[in-house]
Amino acid sequence: MRFKARRLAFGHGLIDALDEATYLTLHALGLAADQLAPHLDLRPTPKKIEKVLRLFERRIRERKPAAYLTGEAWLGKFRFHVDERVIVPRSYIAELLHNDLAPWIPRPGKVRAVLDLCTGSGCLAVMLAHSFPRAHIDAADISRDALKVSRRNVAEYALQDRVRLVRSDLFAALAGRRYDLIVSNPPYVTAASMRRLPPEYRHEPQLALAGGHDGLEVTRAILRGAAAHLNATGLLVVEVGHNRARVERAFPRTAFTWPCTRAGDDCVFLISREELTAAI
C-alpha cells in the first residue's frame, strides 16, 4: 500500500508493488527469492521485521530499483550481481534461452562461437554458455564499468575459460571474428521516452538505455554490421522492446521472425545471415 501511495515505478524484473514487497521481504529475511509459500506461517523476530522495514524505507526514499538495493537480480534460475554501473538484467531473449532458442537452433551442440553484443552485466553471456555447452562466447560492451560487473558474474559461474570479455563499440574491436550466433539486447529507448523516465530508471546508465530519436540507432548499426560477423548458417537475435512496428517500417523488405514472449510478439526479432545479406 505504501509503495502504491508513493507511486513507485516497477518493471526491473518485478511487475508490481506486491511482487517487489515480497522480493524485498524474502531478501531481508535471507530466504529464497522464489519460495514465499513455505514461509507464510513464519513469525519473524522484531529485529528481522525492522530489517525488512528499513529496506522498504530505502526503496521509497531513494527510488532505486530493488535490484540496486539488494545487489542482485534474477533471470529464471540464474542469479547475477548488479549495481548502478549496469542496467538491471531483464530480457525477453532470456525467455527464449530457457528453450535454447529452439526451434531456430535445432542442435545446440553444433553452436561453437557466440557473440553477446552490449553484454552489460554479462547475464546473457552466462545463459548462452549454459544453453550452448560447446560454445565459446565473446561478451562485448563499450563500457569499462559494465565489463567490470560482467567479469564478476562470469567468474561466479566459473566461465572464464569460455566467456571472453571484450571492450568494443559494437563490432569495432571484433574484426575478422565470425559467429554461429549473435545475440544483442542493445539500447532501444526513444528520445521522447528517455525524457519521461521515472526516477527508478534514471539510476541506470543512460548509455545502456538511449537508442536515439526512434530507439533504433544502435539496432540499425547492428543490422548493418552483423552479416560480416556471422557464419554462413549464422543467426542474429536482437531485442527491441515493443518496437516491432518501427523496425518493420525502417526495414520493409527484411524477413524478420518475431518469436512470442510473455510480452507479445513485438519485442525480439531473429534473422539468418542469408536473409540479412539479401535485405540490408
MODASUL-V152823 format. One record per residue. N is the residue number from 1. SS is DSSP state (A for helix, B for strand, O for the rest). OMEGA is omega as a letter, one per 30 degrees, with the letter a starting at -180 (NA if undefined). BURIAL is I if it has 9 or more other C-alpha atoms within 8 Angstrom, else O. Layout:
n=<N	N>
ss=<SS	SS>
omega=<OMEGA	OMEGA>
burial=<BURIAL	BURIAL>
This chain:
n=<1	2	3	4	5	6	7	8	9	10	11	12	13	14	15	16	17	18	19	20	21	22	23	24	25	26	27	28	29	30	31	32	33	34	35	36	37	38	39	40	41	42	43	44	45	46	47	48	49	50	51	52	53	54	55	56	57	58	59	60	61	62	63	64	65	66	67	68	69	70	71	72	73	74	75	76	77	78	79	80	81	82	83	84	85	86	87	88	89	90	91	92	93	94	95	96	97	98	99	100	101	102	103	104	105	106	107	108	109	110	111	112	113	114	115	116	117	118	119	120	121	122	123	124	125	126	127	128	129	130	131	132	133	134	135	136	137	138	139	140	141	142	143	144	145	146	147	148	149	150	151	152	153	154	155	156	157	158	159	160	161	162	163	164	165	166	167	168	169	170	171	172	173	174	175	176	177	178	179	180	181	182	183	184	185	186	187	188	189	190	191	192	193	194	195	196	197	198	199	200	201	202	203	204	205	206	207	208	209	210	211	212	213	214	215	216	217	218	219	220	221	222	223	224	225	226	227	228	229	230	231	232	233	234	235	236	237	238	239	240	241	242	243	244	245	246	247	248	249	250	251	252	253	254	255	256	257	258	259	260	261	262	263	264	265	266	267	268	269	270	271	272	273	274	275	276	277	278	279	280>
ss=<O	A	A	A	A	O	O	O	O	O	O	O	O	O	O	O	A	A	A	A	A	A	A	A	A	A	A	A	O	O	O	O	O	O	O	O	A	A	A	O	O	O	O	O	O	A	A	A	A	A	A	A	A	A	A	A	A	A	A	A	A	A	O	O	O	A	A	A	A	A	O	B	B	B	B	O	O	B	B	B	B	O	O	O	O	O	O	O	O	O	O	A	A	A	A	A	A	O	O	O	O	O	O	O	O	O	O	A	A	A	O	O	B	B	B	B	B	O	O	O	O	O	A	A	A	A	A	A	A	A	A	O	O	O	O	B	B	B	B	B	B	O	O	A	A	A	A	A	A	A	A	A	A	A	A	A	O	O	O	O	O	O	B	B	B	B	B	O	O	O	O	O	O	O	O	O	O	O	B	B	B	B	B	B	O	O	O	O	B	O	A	A	A	A	A	O	O	O	A	A	A	A	O	O	O	A	A	A	O	B	O	O	O	O	O	O	A	A	A	A	A	A	A	A	A	A	A	A	A	B	B	B	B	B	B	B	B	B	B	O	O	O	O	A	A	A	A	A	A	A	O	O	O	O	O	O	B	O	O	O	B	O	O	B	O	O	O	B	B	B	B	B	A	A	A	A	A	A	A	O>
omega=<a	l	l	a	l	l	l	l	a	l	l	a	l	a	a	a	a	l	a	l	l	a	a	l	a	l	a	a	l	a	a	a	a	a	l	a	a	a	a	a	l	l	a	l	l	l	l	l	l	l	l	a	l	l	l	a	l	a	a	a	a	a	l	l	a	a	l	l	a	a	a	l	a	l	a	a	a	l	a	l	l	l	a	l	a	l	l	a	l	a	l	l	l	l	a	l	l	l	l	l	l	g	a	l	a	a	a	a	l	a	a	a	a	l	l	a	a	a	l	a	a	a	a	l	l	a	l	l	l	a	a	a	l	a	l	a	l	l	a	l	l	a	l	a	l	a	l	l	a	l	l	a	l	l	a	l	l	a	a	a	a	a	l	l	a	l	a	l	a	a	a	a	a	a	l	a	l	a	l	a	l	a	l	l	a	l	a	l	a	a	l	l	l	a	a	a	l	a	a	a	a	l	a	a	l	a	a	a	a	a	l	a	a	l	a	a	a	l	l	a	l	a	l	a	a	a	a	a	l	l	a	a	a	a	l	l	a	l	a	a	l	a	a	a	l	a	a	l	a	a	a	a	a	a	l	l	a	a	l	l	l	a	l	a	a	a	a	l	l	l	l	l	a	l	a	a	l	a	a	NA>
burial=<O	O	I	O	O	O	O	I	O	I	O	I	I	O	I	O	I	O	I	I	I	I	I	I	I	I	I	I	I	O	O	O	O	O	O	I	O	O	O	O	O	O	O	O	O	O	O	I	I	O	I	I	O	O	I	I	O	I	I	I	O	O	I	I	I	I	I	I	I	O	I	I	I	I	I	O	O	O	O	I	I	I	I	I	I	I	I	I	I	O	O	I	I	I	I	I	I	O	O	I	I	O	O	O	O	O	O	I	I	O	I	I	I	I	I	I	I	I	I	I	I	I	I	I	I	I	I	I	I	O	I	I	O	O	I	I	I	I	I	I	I	I	O	O	O	I	I	O	I	I	I	I	I	I	I	O	O	O	I	O	O	I	I	I	I	I	I	I	O	I	O	O	I	O	O	O	O	I	I	I	I	I	I	I	I	I	I	I	I	I	I	O	O	I	O	O	I	O	I	I	I	I	I	I	I	O	O	I	I	I	I	I	I	I	I	I	I	I	I	O	O	I	I	O	I	I	I	O	I	I	I	O	I	I	I	I	I	I	I	I	I	O	I	I	O	O	I	I	O	O	O	O	O	I	O	O	O	I	O	O	I	O	O	O	I	I	I	I	I	I	I	I	I	O	I	I	O	O	O	O>
